Amino acid sequence: MPAIDTATVRLPHPRRRPSAGAIAALAATALLGAASTAAHAQTSYGSGPGGPLVDATFDTTSGITPGVFISDIILDQPGLDITQFLSVTLTGLNHTSLGDLEIQLTRLASGGFVEEFVLLTFPPADRKSNYLGTYTFVVNPSLETVDQASEGLDDEENLPAGAFAISGDGGGIENGERTNFNGFVGLPVSGTWRLTITDNAPEDTGSLGSWSFSANTAAAAVVPEPGTLALAPLGGVFALFATSGRRRRRHRACTN
């Protein structure tokens, strides 16, 4: 067999075989990357049941007892997390004094514990105009809050139906600050979502037709344990490592 002139033959450059730790890290990165690229789906969830709102009561012994209306949307959609909470819509809401009402959305954890809540609106008590229509609550700096939109309305006027920015409690005398839905982001969409409408003053009454909410969701990210990585989807990655190993062995064979 003729001698091989190593000066004129270009041999593959030897490569270092990656460690088990490097392989695991690369696998985890690939899996997380695949999860992060899952398409977001915007969905409207509902509709929650409506009914007569519960009026507050008054007696000389205990004073005012607020009336509390509760309506739940219970969802069973495992594996989906909220990536952006978009809106809450109250369909057919009517009440003859909007300043009486505190409207809140709550996410309940298993066992009925409050996991997160957001106040949608609680106008100052002197706002005596009416709800009459369908109202959507969103986060939008270009929209008025109910507190702002109801300023200057007479007692017999109706708040125009439409979209309003959510806001907090102004203490009963001032407009509440704008708020957001950030507390719901990252929570599973499955579970109990509760709309609570609290009437804080007696005599005025109202009702709700139904309600719903909308959100963007995505498949829940699963972070694999180092010892239980799902390596099957990464066949191409490990094929590259195997090829690297074969090249290194061929190189050694040629130089021996």
C-alpha positions as CSV (number, residue, x, y, z in Angstrom):
1,M,0.0,0.0,0.0
2,P,1.5,3.3,-1.0
3,A,2.3,5.8,1.8
4,I,-0.1,8.6,2.3
5,D,1.4,12.1,1.8
6,T,-0.2,14.0,4.7
7,A,1.2,17.2,3.4
8,T,-1.1,17.1,0.3
9,V,-4.2,15.4,1.8
10,R,-6.7,17.7,3.6
11,L,-8.1,15.8,6.5
12,P,-11.3,16.8,8.3
13,H,-10.7,19.0,11.3
14,P,-11.2,17.1,14.5
15,R,-14.1,18.3,16.6
16,R,-14.6,18.0,20.3
17,R,-17.6,15.8,21.1
18,P,-20.1,17.8,23.2
19,S,-20.6,16.9,26.8
20,A,-23.8,15.4,28.2
21,G,-24.5,18.7,29.9
22,A,-24.1,20.7,26.7
23,I,-26.5,18.2,24.9
24,A,-29.1,18.6,27.7
25,A,-28.8,22.4,27.6
26,L,-29.2,22.5,23.8
27,A,-32.2,20.1,24.0
28,A,-33.9,22.3,26.6
29,T,-33.3,25.4,24.5
30,A,-34.8,23.8,21.5
31,L,-37.9,22.6,23.3
32,L,-38.5,26.0,24.9
33,G,-38.0,27.7,21.6
34,A,-40.6,25.5,20.1
35,A,-43.0,26.3,22.9
36,S,-42.4,30.0,22.5
37,T,-43.3,30.0,18.8
38,A,-46.7,28.3,19.4
39,A,-49.3,30.4,17.7
40,H,-51.4,32.6,19.9
41,A,-55.1,32.2,19.6
42,Q,-57.6,35.0,20.4
43,T,-60.8,33.6,21.9
44,S,-63.9,34.9,23.4
45,Y,-65.0,33.0,26.5
46,G,-68.6,33.0,27.7
47,S,-71.3,33.6,28.0
48,G,-71.8,34.0,31.7
49,P,-75.4,34.0,32.9
50,G,-77.2,37.2,33.6
51,G,-80.1,38.1,35.8
52,P,-81.5,40.7,38.1
53,L,-78.9,42.7,40.0
54,V,-79.1,42.5,43.8
55,D,-80.1,45.8,45.3
56,A,-78.5,47.0,48.5
57,T,-80.7,47.2,51.6
58,F,-80.9,49.5,54.6
59,D,-82.1,49.2,58.2
60,T,-81.6,51.4,61.2
61,T,-79.6,48.7,63.0
62,S,-77.0,47.7,60.6
63,G,-77.2,50.5,58.1
64,I,-76.6,49.7,54.4
65,T,-75.9,46.1,53.3
66,P,-74.5,45.9,49.8
67,G,-76.3,43.7,47.3
68,V,-74.0,41.2,45.5
69,F,-74.6,39.7,42.1
70,I,-72.3,36.8,41.1
71,S,-72.0,35.1,37.7
72,D,-69.4,32.4,36.9
73,I,-67.8,31.2,33.7
74,I,-66.2,27.8,34.3
75,L,-63.7,26.7,31.7
76,D,-62.1,23.3,31.1
77,Q,-59.3,23.9,28.5
78,P,-56.1,22.4,30.0
79,G,-52.8,23.2,28.6
80,L,-53.6,26.8,27.7
81,D,-52.1,29.9,29.5
82,I,-53.2,33.5,29.0
83,T,-50.6,35.5,27.1
84,Q,-52.7,38.7,26.9
85,F,-56.0,39.5,28.6
86,L,-58.0,41.7,26.3
87,S,-61.5,42.6,27.4
88,V,-64.6,42.0,29.4
89,T,-68.0,42.6,27.8
90,L,-71.3,43.1,29.8
91,T,-74.2,42.6,27.4
92,G,-77.5,44.2,28.3
93,L,-76.4,45.9,31.5
94,N,-78.9,48.3,32.9
95,H,-79.1,50.2,36.2
96,T,-80.6,53.5,37.2
97,S,-77.6,54.8,39.1
98,L,-74.2,53.8,37.8
99,G,-72.3,55.3,40.7
100,D,-73.9,52.6,43.0
101,L,-72.1,49.8,41.2
102,E,-68.7,48.2,41.7
103,I,-67.9,45.8,38.9
104,Q,-65.0,43.3,39.4
105,L,-63.6,40.2,37.6
106,T,-61.9,37.5,39.7
107,R,-60.0,34.4,38.8
108,L,-60.6,31.7,41.4
109,A,-58.0,29.0,42.2
110,S,-59.0,25.5,43.1
111,G,-60.8,25.4,46.3
112,G,-62.5,28.7,45.6
113,F,-59.6,30.9,46.8
114,V,-59.1,34.3,45.0
115,E,-56.0,34.0,42.7
116,E,-56.3,37.4,41.0
117,F,-58.9,40.1,40.6
118,V,-59.3,43.3,38.6
119,L,-61.7,46.1,39.3
120,L,-63.3,47.1,36.0
121,T,-65.1,50.3,37.3
122,F,-66.4,51.9,40.5
123,P,-67.4,55.4,39.7
124,P,-67.9,58.1,42.3
125,A,-71.1,57.8,44.3
126,D,-72.5,61.0,43.0
127,R,-72.7,59.7,39.4
128,K,-76.5,59.1,39.1
129,S,-76.7,58.5,35.3
130,N,-77.7,55.1,34.0
131,Y,-76.2,52.0,32.4
132,L,-78.3,51.0,29.5
133,G,-76.7,48.9,26.8
134,T,-73.6,46.7,26.2
135,Y,-70.3,47.9,27.7
136,T,-66.8,46.5,27.0
137,F,-64.0,47.1,29.4
138,V,-60.4,47.2,27.9
139,V,-57.0,48.7,28.5
140,N,-56.7,51.6,26.0
141,P,-55.2,55.0,26.9
142,S,-57.2,56.7,24.1
143,L,-60.6,55.7,25.6
144,E,-62.4,57.3,28.5
145,T,-63.1,55.4,31.7
146,V,-66.7,55.2,32.9
147,D,-65.7,57.7,35.6
148,Q,-64.7,60.2,33.0
149,A,-67.5,59.6,30.6
150,S,-70.2,60.0,33.2
151,E,-68.9,63.4,34.4
152,G,-71.6,66.0,33.5
153,L,-74.3,63.5,32.7
154,D,-77.7,64.3,34.3
155,D,-79.4,61.8,36.5
156,E,-81.8,60.7,33.8
157,E,-79.2,60.4,31.1
158,N,-77.8,57.1,29.9
159,L,-74.1,56.3,29.6
160,P,-73.6,55.6,25.9
161,A,-72.9,52.0,25.1
162,G,-69.5,51.1,23.9
163,A,-65.9,50.5,25.0
164,F,-64.3,52.0,28.1
165,A,-60.9,51.8,29.8
166,I,-60.9,50.0,33.1
167,S,-60.2,52.0,36.2
168,G,-59.8,51.5,40.0
169,D,-61.6,52.9,43.0
170,G,-61.4,56.6,43.5
171,G,-62.6,56.4,47.1
172,G,-66.2,57.2,46.2
173,I,-65.5,60.9,45.5
174,E,-62.8,61.0,42.7
175,N,-62.2,59.3,39.4
176,G,-60.3,56.1,39.8
177,E,-56.8,55.6,38.2
178,R,-56.5,53.6,35.0
179,T,-55.5,50.0,35.7
180,N,-54.7,46.9,33.6
181,F,-55.2,43.2,33.2
182,N,-51.5,42.2,33.8
183,G,-52.3,40.1,36.8
184,F,-54.1,37.6,34.6
185,V,-51.2,37.0,32.2
186,G,-49.6,33.6,32.7
187,L,-52.6,32.1,34.5
188,P,-54.3,29.0,33.0
189,V,-57.5,29.9,31.1
190,S,-59.1,26.8,32.7
191,G,-60.9,27.4,36.0
192,T,-63.5,29.7,37.4
193,W,-63.9,33.3,36.2
194,R,-66.3,35.3,38.4
195,L,-68.0,38.5,37.6
196,T,-69.2,40.4,40.7
197,I,-71.4,43.4,40.6
198,T,-71.9,45.0,44.0
199,D,-74.7,47.5,44.5
200,N,-73.7,49.9,47.4
201,A,-76.8,52.0,47.7
202,P,-80.5,51.0,48.0
203,E,-83.5,51.9,45.8
204,D,-82.0,51.9,42.3
205,T,-82.2,48.5,40.5
206,G,-81.1,46.9,37.3
207,S,-80.1,43.7,35.5
208,L,-77.5,42.0,33.3
209,G,-78.2,40.0,30.1
210,S,-74.9,38.1,30.0
211,W,-71.2,38.6,30.0
212,S,-68.0,37.3,28.4
213,F,-64.3,37.9,28.2
214,S,-61.6,37.6,25.5
215,A,-57.9,36.7,25.8
216,N,-55.0,35.6,23.8
217,T,-53.8,32.1,24.8
218,A,-50.9,29.8,24.0
219,A,-49.9,26.3,24.8
220,A,-48.5,26.2,28.3
221,A,-44.7,26.1,28.3
222,V,-43.3,22.8,29.8
223,V,-39.8,23.0,31.2
224,P,-38.4,19.5,31.1
225,E,-36.4,18.0,33.9
226,P,-32.7,17.5,32.9
227,G,-33.0,13.7,33.2
228,T,-36.3,13.4,31.3
229,L,-35.8,15.5,28.2
230,A,-37.8,14.5,25.2
231,L,-35.0,14.0,22.7
232,A,-37.0,12.5,19.9
233,P,-37.8,15.9,18.2
234,L,-34.1,16.7,18.2
235,G,-32.9,13.9,16.0
236,G,-31.3,16.3,13.6
237,V,-29.2,17.8,16.4
238,F,-27.9,14.5,17.6
239,A,-27.3,13.3,14.1
240,L,-24.9,16.2,13.7
241,F,-23.1,15.2,16.9
242,A,-22.9,11.6,15.7
243,T,-21.5,12.7,12.3
244,S,-18.9,14.8,14.2
245,G,-17.9,11.7,16.1
246,R,-17.6,9.6,12.9
247,R,-15.4,12.3,11.3
248,R,-13.1,12.3,14.3
249,R,-12.7,8.6,14.2
250,R,-12.0,8.7,10.4
251,H,-9.4,11.3,11.0
252,R,-7.7,9.2,13.6
253,A,-7.7,6.2,11.3
254,C,-6.0,8.2,8.5
255,T,-3.3,9.5,10.8
256,N,-2.4,6.1,12.4
